[in-house]
Amino acid sequence: MSFSSIDYAIIVVYLLGVTLAGSLVAGRQKTARDYFLGGGRLAWWAVGFSIVASETSTLTFISVPGLAFRSDMHFLQLVFGYFIGRVLVAWVFIPAYYRGKIETAYDFLGKRFGLPVRRLASGVFIVTRVLASGVRLFATAIPVHLVTGFDYAQSIALIGACTIAYTYAGGLKAVVAMDVVQLFVYLSGAAASMALILHALPGGWGDVVASATFAGANKFEILNPSWGGSVAGFFASPYTLLGSLLGGTFLTMASHGTDQLLVQRLLACRSARESRKALLLDAAFIVLQFAFFLLLGLALFAFYGGKTFAALGLGSSDEVFPAFIVHTLPAGLAGLLVAGILASAMGTLSSSISSLASSAYLDLYRLARNEPGGDTRSEVRTSRLMTLFWGLVLVGGAMLFTDTTNPVVELGLRIASVTYGGLLGTFFLGLFFRGTSSRDAIVGLFAGLAAMAVVIFYTAIDYTWHTLIGCLATLIAGNLSARWFPRGN
């Protein structure tokens, strides 16, 4: 079934409603802290759901079902590592952050190592976030392109314009409030889609089980005991059990402990205790969410009779769920599902814009101008201009991605993994190695980035190992620097 006028009306009302509500919800903002951290007064449960919405994005909504559709549920091993990583961040990073009363993740490095390290880490984050968020935004353009017929550039511009509007006007408070709304919009749409598939299958869930286990296959398999056949094969395999657990743990410690996209929310809570509660809520919710989306992929596999995405005339597994939405769902429900896709995208995009703007303003611009910060209208005005600038950069960056042949969830994780290891190792140097100096942190960070360049260009090691390798290279180089050239900060 094609998209109807009702579906288009739902999408238009959703986009206009979110843009208007987000622009109005924040109220008056007097300082950059109000704008970027909600004044440090946000409710922990709202922050927890906001983190879920921010990290979910369209990558989860369309690409994770696609992973299960074309293979199995081995990806869930990585999610178990995500859970472990969040618990470690809650008990290791958050107390240190609140003791230091920091404004951004990289403010911690500035207080520990000095301003050069803070600026360097912030710069690394900005480059990584622009590229990774560009992939996420491009992923959203896939279903919008299929539905509307707009090309990818037009689809990206439509999503970006609405998101920039409310992020610009409302700051982090608007972002968090809309994240909570958008989380339940996209989950409702996905749940309705699952219910419709099971209703359409004659045997319901039994047909899903039969399809997933046909001819001795087991697409329900979660744990992968394989070691890749050799040492090289082990490190080149994306979802071995050990590789997934270690990869997920270290990737999450980097993303939730050093990435301003998520640390910004954790710093917006009233206390370290509430920040920890928010992150633990996210930890529990994210496992259930990923499991559900993988099962949705298996349900789609049964619905299409076990055909491959190529046999369905699609270019990649990422297009399976969007194609189902456009061609199968009844009028109204298809619009709700596309609104859900837009919700997941806008939640992540608004978070990316706000985190980039906050890091650029607080870590770079204000320090360069030697402004202490205060209750000034110019502070909020400059913060909003930063928001507008980075919003336009992300929209432009997303238009650079045109390849839909590889699952975008894996591409997004690969981009983040390049720098996450170096950043995580630098934070570890600051947290656990008191004898290291500013020079040692810089040496370690560059060593981590160099190690990742070697791994990416000269080895077949999979992305699940990248953060761990980069972190270890940073720690080793930083400690060797401290040992060979001891001196004070």
LUMVOGU-859675 format. One record per residue (C-alpha): residue in one letter; x, y, z. Coordinates in steps of 0.5 Angstrom, whole numbers. Layout:
% LUMVOGU-859675
r u v w
A X Y Z
...
% end
This chain:
% LUMVOGU-859675
r u v w
M 0 0 0
S 3 7 -2
F 3 13 3
S -4 16 4
S -6 23 5
I -7 21 12
D 0 19 13
Y 3 25 10
A -2 29 15
I 1 26 21
I 8 27 19
V 7 34 18
V 3 35 24
Y 8 31 28
L 14 36 25
L 10 42 26
G 8 40 33
V 15 38 36
T 18 44 33
L 13 49 36
A 13 45 43
G 21 45 43
S 21 52 42
L 17 54 48
V 18 49 53
A 25 51 56
G 23 58 58
R 27 64 60
Q 35 62 59
K 40 67 63
T 46 64 62
A 50 59 58
R 49 54 64
D 42 55 63
Y 42 54 56
F 47 48 55
L 46 44 62
G 38 46 64
G 41 50 70
G 43 43 73
R 36 42 75
L 33 37 70
A 30 31 73
W 34 24 73
W 28 20 70
A 27 25 64
V 35 25 63
G 35 17 63
F 30 17 57
S 33 23 54
I 40 19 54
V 36 13 51
A 33 17 45
S 40 20 44
E 44 14 43
T 38 10 39
S 37 15 33
T 35 12 26
L 41 7 27
T 37 3 32
F 30 4 29
I 32 1 22
S 39 -2 22
V 39 -6 28
P 32 -10 25
G 36 -11 19
L 42 -14 22
A 38 -19 25
F 34 -20 18
R 40 -22 14
S 44 -26 20
D 42 -27 27
M 42 -24 34
H 50 -24 36
F 49 -16 36
L 46 -17 43
Q 53 -19 46
L 55 -12 44
V 49 -10 48
F 51 -14 54
G 58 -10 54
Y 54 -4 53
F 50 -5 60
I 57 -7 63
G 60 0 61
R 54 4 63
V 55 1 70
L 62 2 70
V 61 10 68
A 56 10 74
W 61 8 79
V 67 11 76
F 66 17 72
I 60 21 75
P 63 22 82
A 69 25 79
Y 65 29 75
Y 61 32 80
R 67 33 85
G 70 37 80
K 63 41 78
I 65 41 71
E 61 44 65
T 63 39 60
A 67 32 59
Y 73 36 57
D 73 41 63
F 75 35 67
L 81 34 63
G 83 42 63
K 82 41 71
R 87 35 71
F 92 37 66
G 91 44 64
L 87 48 58
P 92 45 52
V 89 38 53
R 82 40 54
R 82 44 48
L 85 38 44
A 80 33 47
S 74 38 45
G 77 38 38
V 78 31 37
F 71 30 40
I 68 35 35
V 71 32 29
T 68 25 31
R 62 28 33
V 61 31 26
L 62 25 22
A 59 20 26
S 52 25 27
G 53 26 19
V 52 18 18
R 46 18 23
L 42 24 20
F 44 20 13
A 41 14 15
T 34 18 17
A 34 20 10
I 33 13 7
P 26 12 9
V 24 19 8
H 27 18 1
L 23 12 0
V 16 15 3
T 16 22 -1
G 21 21 -7
F 25 27 -4
D 32 26 -6
Y 37 25 0
A 39 32 0
Q 32 34 1
S 30 29 6
I 36 31 10
A 35 39 10
L 27 37 12
I 29 34 18
G 35 38 20
A 31 45 19
C 26 43 24
T 31 40 29
I 35 46 29
A 29 50 30
Y 27 48 37
T 34 46 39
Y 36 53 37
A 31 56 41
G 30 52 47
G 37 49 49
L 38 43 53
K 32 43 57
A 28 43 50
V 32 37 47
V 31 33 53
A 24 34 54
M 23 33 46
D 27 27 47
V 22 24 52
V 16 25 47
Q 20 22 41
L 22 16 45
F 15 14 46
V 13 16 39
Y 18 11 36
L 17 5 41
S 10 6 40
G 10 5 32
A 15 0 33
A 11 -4 37
A 5 -3 33
S 9 -6 27
M 11 -12 31
A 4 -13 33
L 1 -12 25
I 7 -17 23
L 5 -23 28
H -3 -22 26
A -1 -22 19
L 3 -29 20
P -2 -35 20
G 2 -38 26
G 4 -32 29
W 10 -32 33
G 10 -40 31
D 12 -38 24
V 17 -33 27
V 21 -39 30
A 20 -44 25
S 23 -39 20
A 29 -37 24
T 30 -44 25
F 29 -47 18
A 34 -52 15
G 38 -53 22
A 39 -45 22
N 38 -41 29
K 37 -34 28
F 36 -34 35
E 43 -35 37
I 45 -30 41
L 52 -32 44
N 57 -34 39
P 62 -39 41
S 67 -39 35
W 74 -36 36
G 74 -34 28
G 79 -40 27
S 85 -37 28
V 88 -31 32
A 87 -26 25
G 80 -29 24
F 78 -28 32
F 80 -21 31
A 77 -20 24
S 70 -23 27
P 65 -17 29
Y 61 -21 34
T 65 -26 38
L 63 -27 45
L 69 -24 48
G 70 -19 43
S 63 -16 43
L 63 -16 51
L 70 -12 51
G 68 -8 45
G 61 -6 48
T 64 -5 55
F 70 0 53
L 66 3 47
T 60 5 52
M 65 7 57
A 68 12 52
S 61 14 49
H 58 15 56
G 64 17 60
T 68 22 55
D 63 24 49
Q 60 31 51
L 54 28 47
L 52 24 53
V 56 27 59
Q 52 33 57
R 46 30 60
L 49 27 66
L 52 34 68
A 45 37 68
C 42 33 73
R 41 36 80
S 47 31 84
A 51 25 82
R 46 21 85
E 41 23 81
S 46 22 75
R 47 15 77
K 40 13 77
A 39 16 70
L 45 12 67
L 42 6 70
L 35 7 68
D 38 8 61
A 43 1 62
A 37 -3 63
F 32 0 58
I 37 0 52
V 38 -8 53
L 31 -9 52
Q 30 -4 47
F 36 -7 43
A 33 -14 44
F 26 -12 41
F 29 -9 35
L 33 -15 33
L 26 -19 34
L 23 -15 30
G 28 -16 25
L 27 -24 25
A 19 -22 25
L 20 -19 18
F 25 -25 16
A 19 -29 17
F 14 -24 14
Y 18 -24 7
G 18 -32 7
G 26 -32 9
K 28 -28 2
T 34 -24 2
F 34 -17 2
A 37 -17 -5
A 31 -22 -7
L 26 -17 -5
G 29 -12 -10
L 33 -8 -4
G 40 -5 -4
S 41 -7 3
S 38 -10 10
D 37 -2 12
E 32 -2 7
V 28 -8 9
F 24 -4 15
P 23 2 11
A 20 -2 5
F 15 -5 10
I 13 1 13
V 11 4 6
H 9 -2 2
T 5 -6 7
L 2 -2 13
P -5 1 13
A -6 8 12
G -5 12 19
L 0 7 22
A 5 8 16
G 5 15 18
L 6 14 25
L 12 9 24
V 15 14 19
A 14 20 25
G 17 15 29
I 23 14 25
L 24 22 25
A 23 22 32
S 29 18 33
A 33 22 28
M 31 28 31
G 33 26 38
T 40 24 36
L 41 30 32
S 38 35 37
S 43 32 42
S 49 32 37
I 48 40 36
S 47 42 43
S 53 38 45
L 58 41 39
A 55 48 41
S 57 47 48
S 64 44 47
A 65 49 42
Y 63 55 46
L 65 53 53
D 72 49 51
L 74 53 46
Y 71 60 45
R 70 62 52
L 77 60 54
A 80 63 48
R 76 70 50
N 78 69 57
E 71 70 59
P 69 67 66
G 62 67 64
G 56 70 68
D 49 72 67
T 49 76 61
R 45 76 55
S 51 76 50
E 53 69 53
V 46 66 51
R 46 69 44
T 53 67 43
S 51 60 45
R 45 60 40
L 49 62 34
M 54 56 36
T 48 52 36
L 46 54 29
F 53 54 26
W 53 46 28
G 46 45 26
L 48 47 19
V 55 43 19
L 51 37 21
V 46 38 15
G 52 39 10
G 56 33 13
A 50 28 12
M 50 30 5
L 57 28 4
F 54 20 5
T 51 17 -1
D 53 10 0
T 47 5 2
T 50 -2 1
N 53 -3 8
P 49 -3 15
V 49 4 17
V 49 2 25
E 56 -1 23
L 59 5 20
G 57 10 25
L 60 5 30
R 66 5 26
I 67 12 26
A 66 13 33
S 71 8 35
V 77 11 31
T 78 17 37
Y 74 14 43
G 80 9 45
G 85 15 45
L 80 20 49
L 78 14 54
G 85 13 55
T 86 20 56
F 81 20 61
F 84 14 65
L 90 17 65
G 87 23 69
L 83 19 73
F 88 13 75
F 95 15 74
R 97 21 78
G 104 22 76
T 102 23 69
S 103 30 66
S 99 35 61
R 105 32 56
D 104 25 58
A 96 26 56
I 98 29 50
V 103 24 48
G 98 18 50
L 92 21 46
F 96 22 39
A 99 15 40
G 92 12 41
L 90 16 35
A 96 13 31
A 95 6 33
M 88 7 30
A 90 9 24
V 95 3 23
V 89 -2 25
I 84 1 20
F 89 2 14
Y 93 -4 15
T 90 -9 19
A 83 -13 18
I 81 -12 26
D 74 -11 27
Y 71 -5 30
T 69 -8 36
W 76 -8 38
H 78 -1 36
T 76 3 43
L 80 -2 47
I 86 -2 43
G 86 5 42
C 85 6 50
L 91 1 51
A 96 5 46
T 94 11 50
L 95 9 57
I 102 5 55
A 105 11 51
G 102 16 57
N 106 12 62
L 112 11 58
S 112 18 57
A 112 20 65
R 117 14 66
W 122 16 61
F 121 24 62
P 119 25 69
R 117 32 71
G 111 36 74
N 105 39 70
% end
